[in-house]
Structures are given as C-alpha cells and as structure tokens.
Amino acid sequence: MIGTSVQGRTSHSAPLEAKRLNILWKVWTHRIYYWRVDQLLPEGQVESSSFGRIVTGCGSTAAPPGARFQVVGISDRQATAGPTMSGGTLRACNPRILTVILRSSGLSEIIDVRWEWYYQGELLSRSMTALAPETTTFGNSLPSPNGGFSTGDYSIRLFTGGDANRSLAIQVPFTVACS
C-alpha cells in the first residue's frame, strides 16, 4: 500500500503492484504532502515505513511581519575550515562549493523563498524553494562551475514571496580569501 497524508488525514491510498517503481498522483491541491509505504509481509503482518515529506509549494507566499532570519555560518564544507559569519572572511583556496546556513523564527505557514548568489556584484545563480514553519535551520549551496571559486567579495540574498511579491529578507556579504 502507498498513500499520502495531509496534516494527519489520509487523502489517498492504493495497492501497488510488486514490481512498480513509481506512482503518479494527478491532483496536487496541498503544499506539503506526507507519505509512507506499507508492506504486506508473507506472514500477513503489515510493516510501515517512516513518513517522508514532499513540499510542492512555489508561489507568492511571503514571510509574515514577525519572521526573522539570521546567519549561522558560511562554509566550503571542508572539515578544516570553520564557518564564517556574515561580513566575515572564508579562508579557503579555490573552494568547490559554498554553503550558507540560516536560522529562521516566527514562521506561521509555508513560505516561498528565492536564493540569489552574487560575486563582485554580478548574479551567479538563482533558485527557488519552499520553507515550512517547522524548519528552523536551513541552507543553500552553490557548486563551483569551473574548478573552484575565485577569491573576492560574494553575497547571498534571500527573498520571500516569489517573483511577483518578493521582499528581501536578508543579505549576507562575505569574502573568500586564500591564505
């Protein structure tokens, strides 16, 4: 059996053939789906997986007025390099990935967020995702396009509200230096 549950209520369940690799639900009316797989064992017992979560929302929901975002750290994910705070310097030579970790509070519902990465004021990358209220620590990573990031000034901007209704929630400047 496979099914989805929205806020604790089962909205769909159906038997699934043994060799089937996927299932498609055609109606996505909610923004967060919880799912689990129940397996009928040969002895007649049912074994259930733990719940998984799928976030389908991307739209125009902005953060409420009381929402707060704070930088926890910026890292290149190397064990030898500790996280750097906003406005600080990340000491890394040609890092292959940059990661920013943020903490949120005051969210009452799922919101839409847009990440923008900049190098020397030029846009490098843009991505969108949804952020659920129970998520308090989250991050975004940017892999290097060509063998490592250059030294210099970077920033990441987090917007809420989608494209039509966006509002800057936080801007995180930092420097990458090889030393």
NORCORNOR-V151040 format. One record per residue. SS is DSSP state (alpha for helix, beta for strand, coil for the rest). BURIAL is # if it has 24 or more other C-alpha atoms within 12 Angstrom, else .. D_CENTER is the distance of its C-alpha to the mean C-alpha in whole Angstrom. Layout:
SS | BURIAL | D_CENTER
SS | BURIAL | D_CENTER
This chain:
coil | . | 29
beta | # | 25
beta | # | 24
beta | # | 21
beta | . | 21
beta | . | 20
coil | . | 20
coil | . | 23
beta | . | 25
beta | . | 25
beta | . | 25
beta | # | 26
beta | . | 28
beta | . | 30
coil | . | 31
coil | . | 30
coil | . | 32
coil | . | 32
coil | . | 31
coil | . | 29
coil | . | 26
coil | . | 24
coil | . | 24
coil | . | 23
coil | . | 23
coil | . | 24
coil | . | 23
coil | . | 20
coil | . | 21
coil | . | 18
coil | # | 14
beta | # | 14
beta | # | 16
beta | # | 17
beta | # | 19
beta | # | 21
beta | # | 24
beta | . | 27
beta | . | 30
beta | . | 34
coil | . | 35
coil | . | 39
coil | . | 40
coil | . | 39
coil | . | 36
beta | . | 33
beta | . | 30
beta | . | 27
coil | . | 23
coil | . | 21
coil | . | 18
beta | . | 15
beta | . | 13
beta | . | 12
beta | # | 10
coil | . | 12
coil | # | 12
coil | # | 12
coil | # | 15
coil | . | 16
coil | # | 16
coil | # | 16
coil | # | 15
coil | . | 19
coil | . | 21
coil | . | 21
coil | . | 17
beta | . | 17
beta | # | 14
beta | # | 15
beta | # | 15
beta | . | 15
beta | # | 16
beta | # | 15
beta | # | 16
coil | # | 17
coil | # | 17
coil | . | 20
coil | . | 22
coil | . | 25
coil | . | 23
coil | . | 22
coil | # | 19
beta | # | 20
coil | # | 20
coil | # | 19
coil | . | 23
coil | . | 23
beta | # | 24
beta | # | 22
beta | # | 25
coil | # | 24
coil | # | 26
coil | # | 25
coil | # | 21
coil | . | 20
beta | # | 16
beta | # | 15
beta | # | 12
beta | # | 11
beta | # | 10
beta | # | 11
beta | # | 12
beta | # | 12
beta | . | 15
coil | . | 17
coil | # | 15
coil | . | 17
coil | . | 15
coil | # | 12
beta | # | 11
beta | # | 10
beta | # | 9
beta | # | 10
beta | # | 10
beta | # | 13
beta | # | 15
beta | # | 18
beta | # | 21
coil | . | 25
coil | . | 24
beta | . | 23
beta | . | 20
beta | . | 18
beta | # | 15
beta | . | 13
beta | # | 10
beta | # | 9
beta | # | 6
beta | # | 7
beta | # | 7
coil | # | 9
coil | # | 12
coil | . | 13
coil | . | 9
coil | . | 11
beta | . | 10
beta | # | 6
beta | # | 6
beta | # | 6
beta | # | 9
beta | # | 12
beta | . | 15
coil | . | 18
coil | . | 20
coil | . | 24
coil | . | 24
coil | . | 23
coil | # | 22
coil | # | 25
coil | . | 26
beta | # | 26
beta | # | 24
beta | # | 20
beta | # | 18
beta | # | 14
beta | # | 14
beta | # | 12
beta | # | 13
beta | # | 13
coil | # | 15
coil | # | 14
coil | . | 17
coil | . | 20
coil | . | 20
coil | . | 17
beta | # | 18
beta | . | 17
beta | # | 15
beta | # | 16
beta | # | 17
beta | # | 17
beta | # | 20
beta | # | 21
beta | # | 23
beta | # | 23
beta | . | 27
coil | . | 29
coil | . | 31
